[in-house]
Amino acid sequence: MRTIALIALFLLLVSGLWLGQYAGTLRREIRLQSDSLAAIRQRDLAQQSRGRLSAPAAALLGEAPLQVDSLLREVHRISADYFNTLYLVRLELGRDSTLRLIFKKCTVQHPLTGEGKYEVLAHTERVLDASVLQSFRTQLTGIDFLNAAQSDDVFCCFGGGTLSLESVLPSGKRLWFSTYCRQSEQFAEACEYVLRQVPDPTLQAALKR
């Protein structure tokens, strides 16, 4: 009987040691996974905060760094990320004063889960009245960027809702800015004014949410 008790005690000790090691291994794995997810999210936030398109999206949509040249006097690029769909509008003011709107839409792959795929859904071009650009400039000029740059919760738009602007002015000066969840309300309204010039039902529905 004493031998059986000793064997049982030994087995309990061995099981306890094994369970302790197993629990420690699980904690390390969870910590590594958590660190990996945090690193991915920080990379995504940093990329968004720079107001730049991701490399896969830029390649898919055929977007190059903005520049003014012998044909273009001024150019603005607005990107809007809603529900894993990327909407892109480029306003180009030509040297002949023609204002052209280029609209592109694509689905994007979720940066964490890998769900979805990169696929172009639309690519259209149209000429707009020059007053659209003038109104857009007026709205941008009226923004209080000291308040616009404040952020209450950068994680509130984990699933989308980012508005970004890149611009090259006639002087060659470059501008960029981003907002999450319309936290920079004046900036969001200015960008949404341009986005409303696009007759795309899905985009217009997203803007109403």
N, C-alpha and C positions, 0 to 999 in steps of 0.2 A: 504493500500500500504506500509505504514511504517512497519507494522507487517511482511509482506512478506519479506521485505528487511532485517529485523532483523533475521528472520528465515534462509534466504539464507546465511547471514553472519555467523550465528552460525554453519550452516552445513559446510561452507567452512573452518571455524576454526577447527571443529572436523575432517574433512577430512584431513586437513593439519597436524594435530597432529598425526593422524593414519598413514599417509604416511611417516612422519618423523620417527615414531617408526619402521615401516616396513622396511624402508631403513636402519636403524641402525641394525636391526636384520639380514638383508641380508649381511651387511658389516661384522658383527661378524661371520656369517656362512662361508663367503668366506675366512676370515682370518684364521679360524680354519682349513678349508680344505687345505689352502695353507701351514699352519704350519705342518699338517699331512703329506702332500706330501713331504715337505722338510725333515722331520724327516725320512721318509722311504728312500728317496734318500741318505741321509747322512749315514744311516745304511748300505745301499747297497754299497756305496763307501768305507766305512770303512772296510766292509767285503772283498771287492775286493782288497783293498790296503794291507790287511794282507796276500794276496796270498793264502787264504784258500777256499776250496769248501764250498758252502752253505750246511747246514745240510740235506735238502731234496735231493739235487743232490748227496751228498756223500752216503746217505743211498740207493738211487736208484741204483747207480753204484757199490755199495758194496765196497766203498773205505774207508780204515781205515788210521789213522795217519801213516806216513812213518817211517820205522825203518830198520836198518841193523841187521842181526842175523846170525845164524849158516849157513844159506843158501845164504844170500845176503851180498855182500860186499859194494855195492853202489846202490843208487836208486834216480831217478829223476822223478818228475811228472809235466807235462805241461798241463795246461788247457787253452782252447781257446774258447771264447764266440763270436759266429757270428750269428746274426739274430735269436736269441732265440733258437739256437742249441748249445749245449755244446760238444766240442770235447776234449777228454782226452787221453793223451799218457803217459805211464809209462815206463821208461827205467830201467831195473833191471840187474845189473852186478852180476852174481852168483860167489860163491867161486871157482867154477870150470872154471871161466873166460868166461862163456857163457853169451852173451848179449841178453836179451829177450825184445821185444817191445810188450806191452799190449795196445791195442787201444779200447776205448769205446766212444760211441756217444749217446746222448739223447737229447730230446727236453725238454725245461724248461718253467715254468710258468712265465709270465711277472710280475715283482715285484710290479708294480703300477696298471696295469689294470686287472690282474688276468687272462688274456687271455693265451691260450695254456695249455698244461698239461705236467707232468713229464712222459716221456716214453723212455725206452731204445730202440735204433735203431740199435746198432751194438756192438759187443764184440768179438774181434779177438786177436790172439797171434801169434808171429812169432819170429824167431831167426835172429839177424842181425850180420854183421861183426863187430868186436871190433873197427874197425877204425871209425865207426860212433860215438861212444862215445868219442873217442880221439879227433875227429874233433869238437864235441860239446864242450868239455872241453876247447879246444884251443880258440874257439870263445868267451866263457864266460870269460876266462882269459884276453882277449884283450879288454874287455868293460871298458870304462871310466865311472864308476858308479856315479862320482860326477856330470857329465853332464846328465847321464841317469836318474838320480833321479829328474831332473828338470821337471816341468809340466806347460805347457802353458795354458791348458784349460781342467780341469778334467771332464767337462760336455760334451766334444765333442763326447763321445761314449755312449750317453744316451741309444741307442738301441743295444749296443754290441760292439765288437771289443776289448775285454780285453784279454791280454796274461799274464798268471801267471806261475811261476815256484816255486816248492818246491823241495828241495834236502836234502839227508842225505849222507854225504861223509864217506869214510872208517874210518876216525877218529871219526865218530859219530857227527861231527859238522853239524848243520842244517842251511840251507839257504832258503831264499824266496825273490821273487821280482815280481812286476807286472808293466805292462805298458798299457796305453790307446791309442788307435788310432795310434799305432806304434811311440809314441812320443819318447820312448827310442829305437831308430832305431837299434843300435847294438844288444841290448837285443832281440828285435823282430826278427831280422835276425837269431840269434842263435836258438831261439825256433822254428822258421819256418823251419829251416834246419831239425830239428827232425820231425816236422809235415809232411814234404814232403816225409818222409820215409814210410808214410801210404798210401796204394793204395785205397784211398776212393775218388771217383769223386767229391762228394759234398764238402769235405774239400779242395781238391786241387783247386776247382773253387773259394772258399772263399778266399784262399791265393792269388789268382791272382787279386782280386778286389783292 
